[in-house]
Amino acid sequence: MIGLLIGALFLPAIGVFLIIPILATMMLREFYSLMHQGGLPNFRHTGVFLGGALILLTGAQYYRPWFPASPETLEVILLGLIVMVVFVRQCAEKEAAKPLHQLGATLLGILYVSLMLNFYTKLLLRWDEGDGRYLLFYMILIVKVTDMAAYFTGCSIGRHKLIPRISPAKTWEGCMGGILGGLITSLIFWWVADAQIGPVTFPIAHAVILGIVLPIVGILGDLFESLLKRAAALKDSGTVLKGMGGVMDVLDSLLFAAPVLYVFILLTGV
């Protein structure tokens, strides 16, 4: 995984972008399987298709504009159309004992997976004057170091449970260790990159803020997927990665981080 992450720095931006809908497709399949295991029927194939289309069409608008609107406006339009399409799909059912479950579970998958992953598209392609690959690299590095630091700290000195009803293994000590690891990583990255991360210039205060906020958001993303798995009475979201579970198990902590980083950059005037 580390090799793939570093290798992505040498791909053109469009090459990195094409990976995003592939990941979305894999994660959506796992998500709808979790929903099914948890007793929530859903339109799995419809959700996977619409979720992948949302990312592809929005990314195409950044790369080669094809619709008379900004990519952000197009995304909102597509989300509205997706709601209508899922409703039409539900109407086509001859018998539907749980129509609200079908609608809610299908749309939640698109919002949770595709909409969140689409912020990777925005970070990657929005700024013409710089390369968004380094923004993604920075964010992923901080969040995954947080994961590792939290794991080793929790295993070593973890005593006090964080939220046991959602994730019995996570501790406050592990959480603090993860945040510290993320903060140190952010400061090292800021120093090595000479305060320039792709198209964005970061003062050290921003490196400190993001070094704390991104780890916290990453932990929340991890807890969110843990809640889904406990509701479905499953340990892992899938079996794609032996010993680690599914794609969602690896990327869950990254889903909430992208929108936070994107909004932070917008608010700081970049």
Order of alpha helices (4+ residues) and beta strands (2+ residues): alpha-alpha-alpha-alpha-alpha-alpha-alpha-beta-beta-alpha-beta-beta-alpha-alpha-alpha
